[in-house]
Structures are given as C-alpha cells and as structure tokens.
C-alpha cells in the first residue's frame, strides 16, 4: 500500500478484523494498537497522529491508517488527497485508536509484528496479530496485488502513462528475467 512499511502489520490486522467481523465505524467503541520498535513513533504524539494535517502526516499516522483501513476496507493513493485526509468518519474513528507498548513484539525486525484489539459498543472484543506484514518472504504478495498497486500508483503519475503502456509494463515486468533488453520497460515509462 502507499504508506510507510512500519504501519503495514496494523493495516493488515485492521483490514482482516473489519472484513471477517463486518465491523463498521459506528460499531466500534475503542481500538488498541499494541506496538514495538519504530511503530510507537507513528502513534506519538497521539492527538496529532489522530488528526493528521498533511498527506505525509497521514501516511506516518498509525491511528489514521487503522481508521482508514476499517472505513475504506483498502488503502490506496486516493486515501491521501487533501479531501480524503479530512474525512470526518475516518477522523472520528482515529480518535478511538490508542496504543500501548508491548515488549513481546520487540523482535528486532525492521517491521515488528503488530496487534490490534477492537472493542465494539456492544462489548465484543476482536483481536488479531500480524507477525509478518504483507510483502515479507513469509507473507508474500501475489502478482495480481502487485499489478493493482502499480495501476493505482501509476494513475497519480505527474506524466500520465497511457493505459496500454501500463498493461505492457505489467506484462514485461512479470517476465523481467526473460527480457533480452530491459530498455523496453524504460521506454514505456519515459
């Protein structure tokens, strides 16, 4: 997703919990993110992280990213436009996100495991721990997800890339090891 890798474990947990349990913002009383390592800095200072001012602030905000994942059930480039980062539903849910340091999550990994606990207004508690964020060798990304991410990112290119070139790029990169001349890829990007 188009955010810092540090938030990915918690994003995955939020997506899974909201989808598996059909959770919606109006159902949720509180969310607690258990964090370790660098991830803690994406929660501090909490009040500022709950209401990011810029796109970059939003990408570096665990409360915003968790709330965004639950509300939109995805993370895409469009989630970081000036309008998107001021979505009142997401900001209200982000206010319900708190964090606690958990030394058991200190693994020394660049992206430590992340655990999320969601308490609903009716008292149900759902939790999920993601030990290896999507893209880790122990949790690989499939080609369809990579291609969809590329399409999303390419749609925000400063110099628009024609759709047929995007299709060709995806095909070429999919067989990169077989290409005799990688300049084919560069030509389509320039």
ABEGO torsion letter per residue (X at the ends): XABBAAAAAAAAAAAAAAAAAGBBAAABABBBBBBBEAAAAAAOBAAAAABBABAAAAAABAAAAAAAAAAAGBBBAAAABAAAAABAAAAAAAAABBBBBBAAABAGBABBBBBBBBBBAAGBBBBBBBABBBGBAABBBBAAAAAAAAAAAAAABABBBBAAAAAAAAAAAAAAAABABAAAAAAAAX
